[in-house]
Amino acid sequence: MKKRYIILILIFLLFIAGCSSNNQTSNQGNKELSGLKVEITGFAFSPQELTIKTGETVTWINKDSVKHTITSDSGSELSSEMLSNSQTYSHIFNTKGAFNYHCSLHSSMTAKIIVE
């Protein structure tokens, strides 16, 4: 009988630990949704303008079936390789300012990161 209670307690503790783990994943997902992720889809950057704080990281993910780049309009702050579908590029912005960028393969694709 004692073994049964111990097993039930262990199962309960494992259940609680699993719920705690799911909450951490959910919080990370919320951080991405708060604007630190830029999707490349339909030959466009979304969002097209993003305001962040100094020291934050932005991650671009290519959801198109063709390759794209993230390239600074001036300077070399942003300079990704060609990204295939599902590939990502991340950059930490340590300097305040406005950073205009484009896809070097598709000049109509433009966007801006504003760092406060």
N, C-alpha and C positions, 0 to 999 in steps of 0.2 A: 504494500500500500504506500509506503514511504517513497519507493522508487517512482511510482506513478505521479506523485506530487512534484518530485524533483524534475521529472521529464516535462510535466506541464509548465513548470516555472521556466525551464530552459527554452521551451517553445515560445512562451510569452516574451521572454527577453530577446530572442532572435527576431520575433515579429516587431518589437519596439525598435530594435536596431535597424531593421529594414525600412521602417517608416521614416526614421531619422535620415537615413541615406537618401531616400526619395526626396525629402525636403531640400537637401543640399543641392541635388541636381536641378530641382525646380527653381531654386534661387539663382543658380548659374544661368539657366535659361532666361529668367527675367532680366538679368544683367545684359544679356545679348539683345533682348527685345527693347531695352531702354535706349538703344541707339548706337551701340558700339559695333554694330555689324552692318555692312553695306552689301546688298545682294546685287549681282549682275544678272539681269534677266530682261529678255526682250530688247536687247541692244541698248540697255540703259542702266545707270547706277540708281539704286533705290535704298535710302533716300538720296535725292540729288544734292541736298545741302544738309550738313550735319554739324551741330555745335557740340563741342566736348570741352573737357577741362585739361589743363596741362598735365602731362604724365599718363594720360589714358591711351589705351591701345584700340585701334580700329582694325577690324578684320573684314576683308572683302572675300566673298565666295562667289565663284562663277557658276551660275545655274543655267547658262546658255549651252547649246550644243556646239558652239564655235569658240575659238580661243579669244581671250581679251587680255589687256594689260592695264595696270594702274601706273600712270606716268605723269609726273609734275609738268604743269604748263611752263614753269620757269624754274631753274635750279634742278637739284637732284634729290630733293626730300623724298619723293615717292618714285620708285623705279622697280616694278615687279618684272619677273619673267613672264612669258606668255602662259596664261592660266587656262588649262583645259577644264571641261565640265567637272564640277565638284572640287576643284583645287582652290586653295585659299592663299591669301597674302595678308600679312599683318604688319602694322607699323605703330610704334610708340611715338606720340607727339610730345616732345619736350620743350617746344618753343611756341609762344603765343603768336597768333597771326591767322591769316586766311591762306589756305593752300588749295589752289585750283588745280584740277587734274583731269586727265582724259585717257581714252584708250588709244594707244598709238596705231592700232590696226583699224579703228573706226572713229574717225575724227569728229563725228557728230555726237559721240558719247562724251559728255563733260559733266563735272560735278565739283563740289567744294567742301572742304573740311574747315570749320572755324574753330580755332583753339583759343579759349579764354584763360 
